[in-house]
Amino acid sequence: MSPKDIDPAFSGPATNAESDAQRFRRTLIRVLAMQVVALGLLYWLQTAFKP
Amino acid sequence: MHPINWVIVVGWIGYVVWDGLRRSRGTTDLAGYFQGNRSLPWWAVGLSVMATQLSAVTMIGTTGQGATAGIGFVQFYFGLPIAMVILGVTLVPFLHRAKVYTAYEYLETRFDAKTRSLTAFLFLLSRGMSCGTIIAAPAVVFSAVFGWNIWESVAIIGIPTVIYTMIGGVKAVTWVDVKQMVLIVGALLALVITLLIKLPVSPLGALRIAGAAGSLQAFDFSFSLTNQYTFWSGIIGGTFLMLSYFGTDQSQVQRYLAAKSVDEARRSLLMSAYWKIPLQALVLLVGVLVFVFYVFERPPLLYNPVHDQRVRAALPAAHGQLSAQYDEALKGRANAALSLANAESGHDENAKAAAAEFRLQDVGVRAVRAEALNSATRVTQQNSRDVNYIIPRFVLDHLPMGLAGIFIAAILAAAMNAIAAELNSLATTSVIDFYKRWWKREGSDSHYLKVSRAATAFWGIFACIVATFAANLGSLIEVVNRFGSFFYGSILGVFLLAMIPRVRGTAAFVSLIAGMTVVGLVNFRLPGVAFLWHNVIGAVTVVGVGLLLTPLFAAISRSMSGGRATA
């Protein structure tokens, strides 16, 4: 088998473009929301107790 | 340490070894030994992924960093959630469905054997060395704190880990990780509660004191290439580092390849995306609270007891004078801290004046400490930085009986988790990418299982030997860490090139070497550039060079095949 016959990784067996994209968006929003809360808390700590 | 604490530590080590061995039942082939027959639930894999990153260095070094420099280190992890989401929809499903044992196996399918072998070799080189330093860091601290020989410390950490990893394989590693994570998080939470109870001020007062000392500065928005930890290096450099670490480092890839399905593998990684920053903030918060505790309780002049004894013996007069200055400065700082904590509001004039006085006194305390550390360097001719000793000293001197044993067991657990994952992945790469690929392609399951266990034992012994030398040559730890940063970005670059259909093996191989060369040059010529940026530089160089070389190699290939046709 030559390299030309082989699909690159990300169009390989993982491809289910539509559901992957939807899942990515949903997950990204959830993870970002969690991080916004965590980073917001850290930022509040920094500004509320600023030296 | 009280005998009850030792019973807890020894009991825990015995329990995890027994549990690990119990998990080895039914493991008869490579799929069982290296992938747990892909039967592990997502939450166990997720906890194992988190446990692998949480080494003893985190428990003693990061908490110590929190005590001395505050929580700014948390920025290092800002890129992690982004990297996890990207990997969850790209590399994880591919590798899981490709039924590979190692990430490097895929590179042969996509490119060629030499690219696979080079990346696998780089992994063995950097991880083999770093595995030794993972043992060395806590071993050095335990030796100084408990008066053990370095060999004894290395053996106490290394031998139980090698036993359960060698016999039980990935199943033992994962299930032991789950229990160890529960112990570690429980011990950290218990420490926070104990500290809050022991502090003579309210939690709000403690935060005011920490804030006045600058310990709550989590964000540095300056765009500086030389500051190790900034918001931008964390978001950009950190994303590249985490993509590389979780996407291409076998010690991580192996964890999620053991999950039951692609979806479970993704969910296991997302557990880190959700919880890594809060967990790291908790670790740093422990350090910050220990700092506040030592504002009111006299801290040691030197946290490393061996250095303290040697300075006291070699320079008794200077040590006495420094101690007196230290006591005076501590007294002034404690008074200012009490005024600040008891102020009605954190923003009124009294509080501002108390905060300014506290900062002034804190500078005095730090100056005396710096002088004592310089004396230790002169007397011992060793690096006297004692950040790693702050938490162990606090635990042994101030925690109640039982809790001290639990926390020491948690430090050991963290060391064992990280080492077990490394040994398991080093053995997998040695057997799959080298032994099975180059020496014995066809063999029985029992033969490969024996070879895999022998490989785990070999890497365990190798790591213990490296740990002993690394412990005696303190700077070696830093050298090894920098050495590892040469590869990460470049290896990520090769996996990124794999996404581009027209790139072929030789271009990828040459690009990988080019990427490491550029990172090496940056490291030596521009040593001020923070190491998180090395990952970006390595990955971008490999992709850039790969794209430039692809048409060139294609043209050469065409002309050679054309030449042959003409001939």
Interface residues (C-beta under 8 A of the other chain):
Chain A: P3 I6 D7 P8 A9 F10 S11 G12 P13 A14 D20 R23 F24 T27 L28 V31 L32 M34 Q35 A38 L39 L42 Y43 L45 Q46 A48 F49 K50 P51
Chain B: I71 V74 F78 P81 M84 V85 G88 V89 T90 L91 P93 F94 R97 A98 Y106 T109 R110 F111 D112 L207 R208 A210 G211 A212 A213 G214 L216 Q217 A218 F219 V262 L270 A273 Y274 I277 P278 A281 G346 A355 R359 F495 A498 M499 I500 P501 R504 G505
